Amino acid sequence: MELRTLKVGSKYQITSLGSKDTPIITTGEFLGFVLLGNSEALCIKLDKTHKKLAGRTRMISSHMILTLDVISEPKEKEKSDEETLSKSYL
């Protein structure tokens, strides 16, 4: 199994706890993490599926997340040897 990390710029669909009977579905671009009170939260820029809320940022506490589906991830650019060496301490 491959370990994965959340990547800024990736698109995710997150199901989180909402009311007693209905979860909250959030779809959008991952912007990063933030502290929300004493817990860590994901910042998601809402996409057009959220209609009037599109473009706004939603913070979801990590302990409220039920599922997180990866829709797309930005492609990683390959690092050249020169770029790698310039960031190394020799």
mmCIF file as gemmi writes it, N, C-alpha and C atoms, coordinates in Angstrom:
data_model
loop_
_atom_site.group_PDB
_atom_site.id
_atom_site.type_symbol
_atom_site.label_atom_id
_atom_site.label_alt_id
_atom_site.label_comp_id
_atom_site.label_asym_id
_atom_site.label_entity_id
_atom_site.label_seq_id
_atom_site.pdbx_PDB_ins_code
_atom_site.Cartn_x
_atom_site.Cartn_y
_atom_site.Cartn_z
_atom_site.occupancy
_atom_site.B_iso_or_equiv
_atom_site.pdbx_formal_charge
_atom_site.auth_seq_id
_atom_site.auth_asym_id
_atom_site.pdbx_PDB_model_num
ATOM 1 N N . MET Axp A 1 ? 0.842 -1.184 0 1 0 ? 1 A 1
ATOM 2 C CA . MET Axp A 1 ? 0 0 0 1 0 ? 1 A 1
ATOM 3 C C . MET Axp A 1 ? 0.886 1.246 0 1 0 ? 1 A 1
ATOM 4 N N . GLU Axp A 2 ? 0.548 2.17 -0.84 1 0 ? 2 A 1
ATOM 5 C CA . GLU Axp A 2 ? 1.317 3.405 -0.979 1 0 ? 2 A 1
ATOM 6 C C . GLU Axp A 2 ? 0.781 4.458 -0.009 1 0 ? 2 A 1
ATOM 7 N N . LEU Axp A 3 ? 1.682 5.066 0.777 1 0 ? 3 A 1
ATOM 8 C CA . LEU Axp A 3 ? 1.273 6.151 1.656 1 0 ? 3 A 1
ATOM 9 C C . LEU Axp A 3 ? 1.077 7.402 0.812 1 0 ? 3 A 1
ATOM 10 N N . ARG Axp A 4 ? 0.04 8.147 1.116 1 0 ? 4 A 1
ATOM 11 C CA . ARG Axp A 4 ? -0.26 9.35 0.35 1 0 ? 4 A 1
ATOM 12 C C . ARG Axp A 4 ? -0.358 10.531 1.286 1 0 ? 4 A 1
ATOM 13 N N . THR Axp A 5 ? -0.115 11.703 0.738 1 0 ? 5 A 1
ATOM 14 C CA . THR Axp A 5 ? -0.296 12.935 1.484 1 0 ? 5 A 1
ATOM 15 C C . THR Axp A 5 ? -1.249 13.819 0.703 1 0 ? 5 A 1
ATOM 16 N N . LEU Axp A 6 ? -1.931 14.687 1.402 1 0 ? 6 A 1
ATOM 17 C CA . LEU Axp A 6 ? -2.801 15.643 0.72 1 0 ? 6 A 1
ATOM 18 C C . LEU Axp A 6 ? -1.916 16.694 0.066 1 0 ? 6 A 1
ATOM 19 N N . LYS Axp A 7 ? -2.224 17.019 -1.187 1 0 ? 7 A 1
ATOM 20 C CA . LYS Axp A 7 ? -1.404 17.954 -1.944 1 0 ? 7 A 1
ATOM 21 C C . LYS Axp A 7 ? -2.213 19.205 -2.273 1 0 ? 7 A 1
ATOM 22 N N . VAL Axp A 8 ? -1.598 20.348 -2.011 1 0 ? 8 A 1
ATOM 23 C CA . VAL Axp A 8 ? -2.231 21.617 -2.352 1 0 ? 8 A 1
ATOM 24 C C . VAL Axp A 8 ? -2.5 21.632 -3.85 1 0 ? 8 A 1
ATOM 25 N N . GLY Axp A 9 ? -3.69 22.053 -4.226 1 0 ? 9 A 1
ATOM 26 C CA . GLY Axp A 9 ? -4.075 22.098 -5.631 1 0 ? 9 A 1
ATOM 27 C C . GLY Axp A 9 ? -4.837 20.868 -6.085 1 0 ? 9 A 1
ATOM 28 N N . SER Axp A 10 ? -4.873 19.828 -5.251 1 0 ? 10 A 1
ATOM 29 C CA . SER Axp A 10 ? -5.622 18.615 -5.589 1 0 ? 10 A 1
ATOM 30 C C . SER Axp A 10 ? -7.111 18.862 -5.404 1 0 ? 10 A 1
ATOM 31 N N . LYS Axp A 11 ? -7.913 18.079 -6.12 1 0 ? 11 A 1
ATOM 32 C CA . LYS Axp A 11 ? -9.363 18.181 -5.989 1 0 ? 11 A 1
ATOM 33 C C . LYS Axp A 11 ? -9.858 16.953 -5.235 1 0 ? 11 A 1
ATOM 34 N N . TYR Axp A 12 ? -10.632 17.198 -4.176 1 0 ? 12 A 1
ATOM 35 C CA . TYR Axp A 12 ? -11.147 16.13 -3.333 1 0 ? 12 A 1
ATOM 36 C C . TYR Axp A 12 ? -12.649 16.259 -3.145 1 0 ? 12 A 1
ATOM 37 N N . GLN Axp A 13 ? -13.284 15.128 -2.861 1 0 ? 13 A 1
ATOM 38 C CA . GLN Axp A 13 ? -14.666 15.123 -2.395 1 0 ? 13 A 1
ATOM 39 C C . GLN Axp A 13 ? -14.624 14.568 -0.982 1 0 ? 13 A 1
ATOM 40 N N . ILE Axp A 14 ? -15.093 15.357 -0.026 1 0 ? 14 A 1
ATOM 41 C CA . ILE Axp A 14 ? -15.019 14.995 1.375 1 0 ? 14 A 1
ATOM 42 C C . ILE Axp A 14 ? -16.427 14.849 1.935 1 0 ? 14 A 1
ATOM 43 N N . THR Axp A 15 ? -16.662 13.734 2.595 1 0 ? 15 A 1
ATOM 44 C CA . THR Axp A 15 ? -17.915 13.521 3.314 1 0 ? 15 A 1
ATOM 45 C C . THR Axp A 15 ? -17.597 13.698 4.791 1 0 ? 15 A 1
ATOM 46 N N . SER Axp A 16 ? -18.316 14.609 5.435 1 0 ? 16 A 1
ATOM 47 C CA . SER Axp A 16 ? -18.066 14.875 6.85 1 0 ? 16 A 1
ATOM 48 C C . SER Axp A 16 ? -19.374 14.851 7.629 1 0 ? 16 A 1
ATOM 49 N N . LEU Axp A 17 ? -19.235 14.773 8.953 1 0 ? 17 A 1
ATOM 50 C CA . LEU Axp A 17 ? -20.413 14.75 9.806 1 0 ? 17 A 1
ATOM 51 C C . LEU Axp A 17 ? -21.185 16.055 9.668 1 0 ? 17 A 1
ATOM 52 N N . GLY Axp A 18 ? -22.488 15.941 9.559 1 0 ? 18 A 1
ATOM 53 C CA . GLY Axp A 18 ? -23.353 17.106 9.482 1 0 ? 18 A 1
ATOM 54 C C . GLY Axp A 18 ? -24.411 16.989 10.559 1 0 ? 18 A 1
ATOM 55 N N . SER Axp A 19 ? -25.66 17.032 10.159 1 0 ? 19 A 1
ATOM 56 C CA . SER Axp A 19 ? -26.737 16.84 11.117 1 0 ? 19 A 1
ATOM 57 C C . SER Axp A 19 ? -26.842 15.357 11.461 1 0 ? 19 A 1
ATOM 58 N N . LYS Axp A 20 ? -27.748 15.028 12.322 1 0 ? 20 A 1
ATOM 59 C CA . LYS Axp A 20 ? -27.902 13.65 12.793 1 0 ? 20 A 1
ATOM 60 C C . LYS Axp A 20 ? -28.078 12.649 11.657 1 0 ? 20 A 1
ATOM 61 N N . ASP Axp A 21 ? -28.864 13.008 10.642 1 0 ? 21 A 1
ATOM 62 C CA . ASP Axp A 21 ? -29.188 12.071 9.569 1 0 ? 21 A 1
ATOM 63 C C . ASP Axp A 21 ? -28.487 12.34 8.246 1 0 ? 21 A 1
ATOM 64 N N . THR Axp A 22 ? -27.901 13.511 8.079 1 0 ? 22 A 1
ATOM 65 C CA . THR Axp A 22 ? -27.363 13.887 6.775 1 0 ? 22 A 1
ATOM 66 C C . THR Axp A 22 ? -25.909 14.339 6.87 1 0 ? 22 A 1
ATOM 67 N N . PRO Axp A 23 ? -24.995 13.656 6.147 1 0 ? 23 A 1
ATOM 68 C CA . PRO Axp A 23 ? -23.605 14.122 6.117 1 0 ? 23 A 1
ATOM 69 C C . PRO Axp A 23 ? -23.471 15.33 5.184 1 0 ? 23 A 1
ATOM 70 N N . ILE Axp A 24 ? -22.355 16.027 5.295 1 0 ? 24 A 1
ATOM 71 C CA . ILE Axp A 24 ? -22.062 17.165 4.424 1 0 ? 24 A 1
ATOM 72 C C . ILE Axp A 24 ? -21.073 16.687 3.361 1 0 ? 24 A 1
ATOM 73 N N . ILE Axp A 25 ? -21.394 16.944 2.098 1 0 ? 25 A 1
ATOM 74 C CA . ILE Axp A 25 ? -20.514 16.606 0.984 1 0 ? 25 A 1
ATOM 75 C C . ILE Axp A 25 ? -19.835 17.891 0.519 1 0 ? 25 A 1
ATOM 76 N N . THR Axp A 26 ? -18.52 17.89 0.495 1 0 ? 26 A 1
ATOM 77 C CA . THR Axp A 26 ? -17.744 19.051 0.064 1 0 ? 26 A 1
ATOM 78 C C . THR Axp A 26 ? -16.857 18.629 -1.096 1 0 ? 26 A 1
ATOM 79 N N . THR Axp A 27 ? -16.924 19.379 -2.194 1 0 ? 27 A 1
ATOM 80 C CA . THR Axp A 27 ? -16.085 19.102 -3.354 1 0 ? 27 A 1
ATOM 81 C C . THR Axp A 27 ? -15.339 20.371 -3.714 1 0 ? 27 A 1
ATOM 82 N N . GLY Axp A 28 ? -14.022 20.247 -3.884 1 0 ? 28 A 1
ATOM 83 C CA . GLY Axp A 28 ? -13.256 21.416 -4.274 1 0 ? 28 A 1
ATOM 84 C C . GLY Axp A 28 ? -11.768 21.199 -4.177 1 0 ? 28 A 1
ATOM 85 N N . GLU Axp A 29 ? -11.038 22.299 -4.285 1 0 ? 29 A 1
ATOM 86 C CA . GLU Axp A 29 ? -9.576 22.293 -4.321 1 0 ? 29 A 1
ATOM 87 C C . GLU Axp A 29 ? -9.002 22.436 -2.918 1 0 ? 29 A 1
ATOM 88 N N . PHE Axp A 30 ? -8.05 21.583 -2.584 1 0 ? 30 A 1
ATOM 89 C CA . PHE Axp A 30 ? -7.395 21.621 -1.283 1 0 ? 30 A 1
ATOM 90 C C . PHE Axp A 30 ? -6.423 22.792 -1.242 1 0 ? 30 A 1
ATOM 91 N N . LEU Axp A 31 ? -6.599 23.68 -0.246 1 0 ? 31 A 1
ATOM 92 C CA . LEU Axp A 31 ? -5.742 24.853 -0.104 1 0 ? 31 A 1
ATOM 93 C C . LEU Axp A 31 ? -4.672 24.684 0.963 1 0 ? 31 A 1
ATOM 94 N N . GLY Axp A 32 ? -4.902 23.779 1.914 1 0 ? 32 A 1
ATOM 95 C CA . GLY Axp A 32 ? -3.93 23.566 2.981 1 0 ? 32 A 1
ATOM 96 C C . GLY Axp A 32 ? -4.625 23.285 4.306 1 0 ? 32 A 1
ATOM 97 N N . PHE Axp A 33 ? -3.829 23.287 5.37 1 0 ? 33 A 1
ATOM 98 C CA . PHE Axp A 33 ? -4.333 23.025 6.712 1 0 ? 33 A 1
ATOM 99 C C . PHE Axp A 33 ? -4.344 24.314 7.532 1 0 ? 33 A 1
ATOM 100 N N . VAL Axp A 34 ? -5.199 24.355 8.54 1 0 ? 34 A 1
ATOM 101 C CA . VAL Axp A 34 ? -5.277 25.483 9.452 1 0 ? 34 A 1
ATOM 102 C C . VAL Axp A 34 ? -5.697 24.942 10.817 1 0 ? 34 A 1
ATOM 103 N N . LEU Axp A 35 ? -5.339 25.642 11.879 1 0 ? 35 A 1
ATOM 104 C CA . LEU Axp A 35 ? -5.829 25.266 13.199 1 0 ? 35 A 1
ATOM 105 C C . LEU Axp A 35 ? -7.192 25.911 13.407 1 0 ? 35 A 1
ATOM 106 N N . LEU Axp A 36 ? -8.142 25.118 13.824 1 0 ? 36 A 1
ATOM 107 C CA . LEU Axp A 36 ? -9.495 25.588 14.098 1 0 ? 36 A 1
ATOM 108 C C . LEU Axp A 36 ? -9.784 25.213 15.541 1 0 ? 36 A 1
ATOM 109 N N . GLY Axp A 37 ? -9.602 26.179 16.442 1 0 ? 37 A 1
ATOM 110 C CA . GLY Axp A 37 ? -9.679 25.862 17.862 1 0 ? 37 A 1
ATOM 111 C C . GLY Axp A 37 ? -8.478 25.013 18.224 1 0 ? 37 A 1
ATOM 112 N N . ASN Axp A 38 ? -8.732 23.848 18.8 1 0 ? 38 A 1
ATOM 113 C CA . ASN Axp A 38 ? -7.646 22.938 19.188 1 0 ? 38 A 1
ATOM 114 C C . ASN Axp A 38 ? -7.415 21.829 18.179 1 0 ? 38 A 1
ATOM 115 N N . SER Axp A 39 ? -8.118 21.844 17.068 1 0 ? 39 A 1
ATOM 116 C CA . SER Axp A 39 ? -7.956 20.754 16.106 1 0 ? 39 A 1
ATOM 117 C C . SER Axp A 39 ? -7.54 21.283 14.738 1 0 ? 39 A 1
ATOM 118 N N . GLU Axp A 40 ? -6.977 20.385 13.977 1 0 ? 40 A 1
ATOM 119 C CA . GLU Axp A 40 ? -6.53 20.703 12.627 1 0 ? 40 A 1
ATOM 120 C C . GLU Axp A 40 ? -7.725 20.637 11.681 1 0 ? 40 A 1
ATOM 121 N N . ALA Axp A 41 ? -7.753 21.521 10.701 1 0 ? 41 A 1
ATOM 122 C CA . ALA Axp A 41 ? -8.844 21.534 9.733 1 0 ? 41 A 1
ATOM 123 C C . ALA Axp A 41 ? -8.28 21.637 8.324 1 0 ? 41 A 1
ATOM 124 N N . LEU Axp A 42 ? -9.021 21.084 7.368 1 0 ? 42 A 1
ATOM 125 C CA . LEU Axp A 42 ? -8.68 21.192 5.958 1 0 ? 42 A 1
ATOM 126 C C . LEU Axp A 42 ? -9.383 22.411 5.388 1 0 ? 42 A 1
ATOM 127 N N . CYS Axp A 43 ? -8.689 23.169 4.562 1 0 ? 43 A 1
ATOM 128 C CA . CYS Axp A 43 ? -9.294 24.295 3.859 1 0 ? 43 A 1
ATOM 129 C C . CYS Axp A 43 ? -9.558 23.861 2.422 1 0 ? 43 A 1
ATOM 130 N N . ILE Axp A 44 ? -10.807 23.974 2.018 1 0 ? 44 A 1
ATOM 131 C CA . ILE Axp A 44 ? -11.217 23.558 0.68 1 0 ? 44 A 1
ATOM 132 C C . ILE Axp A 44 ? -11.898 24.734 -0.018 1 0 ? 44 A 1
ATOM 133 N N . LYS Axp A 45 ? -11.427 25.059 -1.225 1 0 ? 45 A 1
ATOM 134 C CA . LYS Axp A 45 ? -12.081 26.075 -2.047 1 0 ? 45 A 1
ATOM 135 C C . LYS Axp A 45 ? -13.216 25.379 -2.786 1 0 ? 45 A 1
ATOM 136 N N . LEU Axp A 46 ? -14.443 25.753 -2.473 1 0 ? 46 A 1
ATOM 137 C CA . LEU Axp A 46 ? -15.619 25.082 -3.019 1 0 ? 46 A 1
ATOM 138 C C . LEU Axp A 46 ? -15.721 25.27 -4.533 1 0 ? 46 A 1
ATOM 139 N N . ASP Axp A 47 ? -16.077 24.194 -5.235 1 0 ? 47 A 1
ATOM 140 C CA . ASP Axp A 47 ? -16.214 24.262 -6.687 1 0 ? 47 A 1
ATOM 141 C C . ASP Axp A 47 ? -17.647 24.604 -7.084 1 0 ? 47 A 1
ATOM 142 N N . LYS Axp A 48 ? -17.912 24.582 -8.391 1 0 ? 48 A 1
ATOM 143 C CA . LYS Axp A 48 ? -19.211 25.026 -8.913 1 0 ? 48 A 1
ATOM 144 C C . LYS Axp A 48 ? -20.373 24.119 -8.515 1 0 ? 48 A 1
ATOM 145 N N . THR Axp A 49 ? -20.108 22.917 -8.009 1 0 ? 49 A 1
ATOM 146 C CA . THR Axp A 49 ? -21.21 22.05 -7.561 1 0 ? 49 A 1
ATOM 147 C C . THR Axp A 49 ? -21.911 22.641 -6.341 1 0 ? 49 A 1
ATOM 148 N N . HIS Axp A 50 ? -21.277 23.619 -5.709 1 0 ? 50 A 1
ATOM 149 C CA . HIS Axp A 50 ? -21.854 24.264 -4.523 1 0 ? 50 A 1
ATOM 150 C C . HIS Axp A 50 ? -22.648 25.529 -4.878 1 0 ? 50 A 1
ATOM 151 N N . LYS Axp A 51 ? -22.867 25.729 -6.161 1 0 ? 51 A 1
ATOM 152 C CA . LYS Axp A 51 ? -23.665 26.837 -6.708 1 0 ? 51 A 1
ATOM 153 C C . LYS Axp A 51 ? -23.272 28.19 -6.129 1 0 ? 51 A 1
ATOM 154 N N . LYS Axp A 52 ? -24.119 28.832 -5.32 1 0 ? 52 A 1
ATOM 155 C CA . LYS Axp A 52 ? -23.856 30.182 -4.824 1 0 ? 52 A 1
ATOM 156 C C . LYS Axp A 52 ? -22.637 30.262 -3.905 1 0 ? 52 A 1
ATOM 157 N N . LEU Axp A 53 ? -22.239 29.152 -3.332 1 0 ? 53 A 1
ATOM 158 C CA . LEU Axp A 53 ? -21.08 29.142 -2.439 1 0 ? 53 A 1
ATOM 159 C C . LEU Axp A 53 ? -19.762 28.914 -3.174 1 0 ? 53 A 1
ATOM 160 N N . ALA Axp A 54 ? -19.822 28.652 -4.474 1 0 ? 54 A 1
ATOM 161 C CA . ALA Axp A 54 ? -18.615 28.371 -5.267 1 0 ? 54 A 1
ATOM 162 C C . ALA Axp A 54 ? -17.592 29.49 -5.085 1 0 ? 54 A 1
ATOM 163 N N . GLY Axp A 55 ? -16.335 29.091 -4.904 1 0 ? 55 A 1
ATOM 164 C CA . GLY Axp A 55 ? -15.257 30.061 -4.735 1 0 ? 55 A 1
ATOM 165 C C . GLY Axp A 55 ? -14.963 30.391 -3.279 1 0 ? 55 A 1
ATOM 166 N N . ARG Axp A 56 ? -15.869 30.079 -2.382 1 0 ? 56 A 1
ATOM 167 C CA . ARG Axp A 56 ? -15.638 30.334 -0.96 1 0 ? 56 A 1
ATOM 168 C C . ARG Axp A 56 ? -14.784 29.217 -0.371 1 0 ? 56 A 1
ATOM 169 N N . THR Axp A 57 ? -14.2 29.487 0.788 1 0 ? 57 A 1
ATOM 170 C CA . THR Axp A 57 ? -13.366 28.502 1.456 1 0 ? 57 A 1
ATOM 171 C C . THR Axp A 57 ? -14.131 27.879 2.617 1 0 ? 57 A 1
ATOM 172 N N . ARG Axp A 58 ? -14.123 26.548 2.664 1 0 ? 58 A 1
ATOM 173 C CA . ARG Axp A 58 ? -14.751 25.81 3.763 1 0 ? 58 A 1
ATOM 174 C C . ARG Axp A 58 ? -13.654 25.143 4.575 1 0 ? 58 A 1
ATOM 175 N N . MET Axp A 59 ? -13.74 25.264 5.898 1 0 ? 59 A 1
ATOM 176 C CA . MET Axp A 59 ? -12.806 24.587 6.795 1 0 ? 59 A 1
ATOM 177 C C . MET Axp A 59 ? -13.523 23.404 7.424 1 0 ? 59 A 1
ATOM 178 N N . ILE Axp A 60 ? -12.901 22.233 7.335 1 0 ? 60 A 1
ATOM 179 C CA . ILE Axp A 60 ? -13.499 21.012 7.856 1 0 ? 60 A 1
ATOM 180 C C . ILE Axp A 60 ? -12.552 20.433 8.901 1 0 ? 60 A 1
ATOM 181 N N . SER Axp A 61 ? -13.01 20.337 10.144 1 0 ? 61 A 1
ATOM 182 C CA . SER Axp A 61 ? -12.186 19.751 11.207 1 0 ? 61 A 1
ATOM 183 C C . SER Axp A 61 ? -11.859 18.305 10.859 1 0 ? 61 A 1
ATOM 184 N N . SER Axp A 62 ? -10.612 17.934 11.058 1 0 ? 62 A 1
ATOM 185 C CA . SER Axp A 62 ? -10.172 16.597 10.658 1 0 ? 62 A 1
ATOM 186 C C . SER Axp A 62 ? -10.942 15.491 11.376 1 0 ? 62 A 1
ATOM 187 N N . HIS Axp A 63 ? -11.368 15.725 12.612 1 0 ? 63 A 1
ATOM 188 C CA . HIS Axp A 63 ? -12.104 14.678 13.332 1 0 ? 63 A 1
ATOM 189 C C . HIS Axp A 63 ? -13.547 14.522 12.847 1 0 ? 63 A 1
ATOM 190 N N . MET Axp A 64 ? -14.007 15.403 11.973 1 0 ? 64 A 1
ATOM 191 C CA . MET Axp A 64 ? -15.367 15.324 11.428 1 0 ? 64 A 1
ATOM 192 C C . MET Axp A 64 ? -15.411 14.577 10.088 1 0 ? 64 A 1
ATOM 193 N N . ILE Axp A 65 ? -14.259 14.261 9.512 1 0 ? 65 A 1
ATOM 194 C CA . ILE Axp A 65 ? -14.196 13.646 8.188 1 0 ? 65 A 1
ATOM 195 C C . ILE Axp A 65 ? -14.551 12.165 8.259 1 0 ? 65 A 1
ATOM 196 N N . LEU Axp A 66 ? -15.491 11.763 7.405 1 0 ? 66 A 1
ATOM 197 C CA . LEU Axp A 66 ? -15.874 10.358 7.289 1 0 ? 66 A 1
ATOM 198 C C . LEU Axp A 66 ? -15.124 9.698 6.141 1 0 ? 66 A 1
ATOM 199 N N . THR Axp A 67 ? -15.124 10.334 4.964 1 0 ? 67 A 1
ATOM 200 C CA . THR Axp A 67 ? -14.402 9.824 3.803 1 0 ? 67 A 1
ATOM 201 C C . THR Axp A 67 ? -13.759 10.978 3.051 1 0 ? 67 A 1
ATOM 202 N N . LEU Axp A 68 ? -12.68 10.658 2.331 1 0 ? 68 A 1
ATOM 203 C CA . LEU Axp A 68 ? -12.015 11.633 1.487 1 0 ? 68 A 1
ATOM 204 C C . LEU Axp A 68 ? -11.661 10.931 0.186 1 0 ? 68 A 1
ATOM 205 N N . ASP Axp A 69 ? -12.293 11.362 -0.903 1 0 ? 69 A 1
ATOM 206 C CA . ASP Axp A 69 ? -12.064 10.759 -2.218 1 0 ? 69 A 1
ATOM 207 C C . ASP Axp A 69 ? -11.197 11.69 -3.056 1 0 ? 69 A 1
ATOM 208 N N . VAL Axp A 70 ? -10.159 11.127 -3.676 1 0 ? 70 A 1
ATOM 209 C CA . VAL Axp A 70 ? -9.279 11.896 -4.551 1 0 ? 70 A 1
ATOM 210 C C . VAL Axp A 70 ? -9.914 11.953 -5.936 1 0 ? 70 A 1
ATOM 211 N N . ILE Axp A 71 ? -10.184 13.162 -6.398 1 0 ? 71 A 1
ATOM 212 C CA . ILE Axp A 71 ? -10.729 13.347 -7.74 1 0 ? 71 A 1
ATOM 213 C C . ILE Axp A 71 ? -9.595 13.583 -8.723 1 0 ? 71 A 1
ATOM 214 N N . SER Axp A 72 ? -8.683 14.48 -8.374 1 0 ? 72 A 1
ATOM 215 C CA . SER Axp A 72 ? -7.514 14.722 -9.231 1 0 ? 72 A 1
ATOM 216 C C . SER Axp A 72 ? -6.391 15.312 -8.395 1 0 ? 72 A 1
ATOM 217 N N . GLU Axp A 73 ? -5.169 15.096 -8.865 1 0 ? 73 A 1
ATOM 218 C CA . GLU Axp A 73 ? -3.988 15.653 -8.217 1 0 ? 73 A 1
ATOM 219 C C . GLU Axp A 73 ? -3.136 16.327 -9.274 1 0 ? 73 A 1
ATOM 220 N N . PRO Axp A 74 ? -2.476 17.423 -8.91 1 0 ? 74 A 1
ATOM 221 C CA . PRO Axp A 74 ? -1.594 18.055 -9.891 1 0 ? 74 A 1
ATOM 222 C C . PRO Axp A 74 ? -0.399 17.147 -10.161 1 0 ? 74 A 1
ATOM 223 N N . LYS Axp A 75 ? 0.072 17.168 -11.381 1 0 ? 75 A 1
ATOM 224 C CA . LYS Axp A 75 ? 1.238 16.354 -11.734 1 0 ? 75 A 1
ATOM 225 C C . LYS Axp A 75 ? 2.482 16.976 -11.121 1 0 ? 75 A 1
ATOM 226 N N . GLU Axp A 76 ? 3.321 16.116 -10.566 1 0 ? 76 A 1
ATOM 227 C CA . GLU Axp A 76 ? 4.576 16.597 -9.993 1 0 ? 76 A 1
ATOM 228 C C . GLU Axp A 76 ? 5.591 16.764 -11.097 1 0 ? 76 A 1
ATOM 229 N N . LYS Axp A 77 ? 6.253 17.902 -11.101 1 0 ? 77 A 1
ATOM 230 C CA . LYS Axp A 77 ? 7.3 18.091 -12.089 1 0 ? 77 A 1
ATOM 231 C C . LYS Axp A 77 ? 8.539 17.333 -11.626 1 0 ? 77 A 1
ATOM 232 N N . GLU Axp A 78 ? 9.251 16.777 -12.59 1 0 ? 78 A 1
ATOM 233 C CA . GLU Axp A 78 ? 10.458 16.028 -12.269 1 0 ? 78 A 1
ATOM 234 C C . GLU Axp A 78 ? 11.57 17.002 -11.93 1 0 ? 78 A 1
ATOM 235 N N . LYS Axp A 79 ? 12.273 16.712 -10.854 1 0 ? 79 A 1
ATOM 236 C CA . LYS Axp A 79 ? 13.368 17.579 -10.435 1 0 ? 79 A 1
ATOM 237 C C . LYS Axp A 79 ? 14.622 17.202 -11.213 1 0 ? 79 A 1
ATOM 238 N N . SER Axp A 80 ? 15.28 18.199 -11.739 1 0 ? 80 A 1
ATOM 239 C CA . SER Axp A 80 ? 16.535 17.952 -12.446 1 0 ? 80 A 1
ATOM 240 C C . SER Axp A 80 ? 17.645 17.741 -11.42 1 0 ? 80 A 1
ATOM 241 N N . ASP Axp A 81 ? 18.711 17.114 -11.832 1 0 ? 81 A 1
ATOM 242 C CA . ASP Axp A 81 ? 19.848 16.884 -10.937 1 0 ? 81 A 1
ATOM 243 C C . ASP Axp A 81 ? 20.402 18.208 -10.422 1 0 ? 81 A 1
ATOM 244 N N . GLU Axp A 82 ? 20.443 19.215 -11.297 1 0 ? 82 A 1
ATOM 245 C CA . GLU Axp A 82 ? 20.984 20.517 -10.913 1 0 ? 82 A 1
ATOM 246 C C . GLU Axp A 82 ? 20.114 21.159 -9.832 1 0 ? 82 A 1
ATOM 247 N N . GLU Axp A 83 ? 18.79 21.064 -9.971 1 0 ? 83 A 1
ATOM 248 C CA . GLU Axp A 83 ? 17.876 21.628 -8.986 1 0 ? 83 A 1
ATOM 249 C C . GLU Axp A 83 ? 18.037 20.913 -7.647 1 0 ? 83 A 1
ATOM 250 N N . THR Axp A 84 ? 18.196 19.61 -7.686 1 0 ? 84 A 1
ATOM 251 C CA . THR Axp A 84 ? 18.379 18.828 -6.469 1 0 ? 84 A 1
ATOM 252 C C . THR Axp A 84 ? 19.687 19.202 -5.781 1 0 ? 84 A 1
ATOM 253 N N . LEU Axp A 85 ? 20.758 19.342 -6.564 1 0 ? 85 A 1
ATOM 254 C CA . LEU Axp A 85 ? 22.047 19.699 -5.987 1 0 ? 85 A 1
ATOM 255 C C . LEU Axp A 85 ? 22.037 21.099 -5.389 1 0 ? 85 A 1
ATOM 256 N N . SER Axp A 86 ? 21.302 22.028 -6.01 1 0 ? 86 A 1
ATOM 257 C CA . SER Axp A 86 ? 21.287 23.405 -5.49 1 0 ? 86 A 1
ATOM 258 C C . SER Axp A 86 ? 20.596 23.492 -4.14 1 0 ? 86 A 1
ATOM 259 N N . LYS Axp A 87 ? 19.78 22.507 -3.784 1 0 ? 87 A 1
ATOM 260 C CA . LYS Axp A 87 ? 19.087 22.508 -2.513 1 0 ? 87 A 1
ATOM 261 C C . LYS Axp A 87 ? 19.774 21.592 -1.493 1 0 ? 87 A 1
ATOM 262 N N . SER Axp A 88 ? 20.898 21.004 -1.878 1 0 ? 88 A 1
ATOM 263 C CA . SER Axp A 88 ? 21.613 20.085 -1.007 1 0 ? 88 A 1
ATOM 264 C C . SER Axp A 88 ? 22.753 20.826 -0.322 1 0 ? 88 A 1
ATOM 265 N N . TYR Axp A 89 ? 23.093 20.363 0.861 1 0 ? 89 A 1
ATOM 266 C CA . TYR Axp A 89 ? 24.254 20.878 1.576 1 0 ? 89 A 1
ATOM 267 C C . TYR Axp A 89 ? 25.365 19.859 1.457 1 0 ? 89 A 1
ATOM 268 N N . LEU Axp A 90 ? 26.454 20.266 0.841 1 0 ? 90 A 1
ATOM 269 C CA . LEU Axp A 90 ? 27.585 19.348 0.653 1 0 ? 90 A 1
ATOM 270 C C . LEU Axp A 90 ? 28.747 19.739 1.508 1 0 ? 90 A 1
